Amino acid sequence: MVKRGKFDYGTLTKIYCVAILANNILPYDDFHTLANLRNEKAELFDDQMTFVTVELDKFTLQESDCQTDLQKLIYTMRTIHTVTQPTQFPKFWDEEWLKVAIDELDSRKMTPDEKASLEILIARNAESVKAESRKIKEAEERKSYEFVVSLIQKTDFDDNKVAILANVSANFVKSVRQNLSAR
């Protein structure tokens, strides 16, 4: 999208990164979250990229409660594999855009090679999610470690107080203290 030379970045097409997750990873109650990049003061930094996260486990609406297109789509994604008879179809599945989506989801029309490719893609995506979760956990642990080091070096708090302030175990604080002493 970007061309060489002088370029007006304001004319770029918006980018949406959509993550549809089977499980819950965010600490929010809503099943649908939109995020944009923000600076350290929580001011909008860039609305060019929007991150859309849908957590299927948090979606609890029944067919009759689905009003928006997003709700209808998520309901469809959560239930389509359980529907076997046309009489079980929700009325909103007659909407043209959903008919197209349902047709795209119908793996029964796939060739064996297409099904194998889909399974490989699903497995790769699962591995990517695990890798990202590991990275997030490692980053949180680094941040906790650095905070504990800072508290130990800048205060005379005991291990229990540091543990409470850093939201870590007293054993973790003790091990950090030992690492610092060994240096």
Secondary structure as UniProt FT lines:
FT   HELIX           9..11
FT   STRAND          15..21
FT   STRAND          32..38
FT   TURN            40..41
FT   STRAND          44..55
FT   HELIX           56..58
FT   HELIX           63..65
FT   HELIX           69..79
FT   HELIX           80..82
FT   HELIX           86..88
FT   HELIX           91..94
FT   HELIX           96..105
FT   HELIX           107..109
FT   HELIX           112..154
FT   HELIX           159..166
FT   HELIX           170..182
//
